[in-house]
Amino acid sequence: MARGKAPTFQLQRATILDAAAGLFAARGFHNASMAEIARECGVSKALLYHYYRDKEHILYDIAAGHVEDLLAIVAGVESEARFPRDRLERLILRFMQAYEGGRRQHVVLIQDVKFLSPEQRARIHEQERRVVHAFAAAVEAVEPGLCGATLDKAVTMALFGMMNWTFTWLRPDGALSYADMARVVTRIFLNGIAGFAAEAAHASAAADEAALP
């Protein structure tokens, strides 16, 4: 019978992923070496290769783990929030909190996934599509008609644009926390899309009428 992995195996891998995420986020994937990751973890390079055979697999596990955490947030919010507006507000807040706690992992997901193999990128992108689909459904529930106006995905991606890039300017020691920014994003977004679907449908109908001979 094959021996199972020691209880410390996954713990050591988590330590490696955390250290590598810090290096990748600060310096970029190609500028961080396996030797540097080993030093950051306080282990030998040979021992590092016992846990991961190359940087690409470390990068994949960082990205995949981060998106899996986001999917877990989606599942949790969907199970606890009954009303559409509450669901969307909670999603925005929980994602912003996840970005704060996993800032390095989020930076790696944004900037370094392009260095994965096509097969690995495809798996990550499929997970990301599930996240986007969940947000699009939440947005559509708050503002019915966006899907019919083919605006659900565009509006959802605009929301992600507000959330995903806060790491480029929001400082941990600044005046605003990630929770503060979640409230700002929520108010701007919800007030901005109120009635938007009906307005878009009206504009489309007016354009169709103007096109009639």
ABEGO torsion letter per residue (X at the ends): XBBBBBAAAAAAAAAAAAAAAAAAAAAEAAABBAAAAAAAAGBBAAAAAAABABAAAAAAAAAAAAAAAAAAAAAAAAAABABAAAAAAAAAAAAAAAAAAAAAAAAAAAAAAAABBAAAAAAAAAAAAAAAAAAAAAAAAABBGAAAAGAAAAAAAAAAAAAAAAAAABBAABABBAAAAAAAAAAAAAAAABGAAAAAAAAAAAAAAAABX
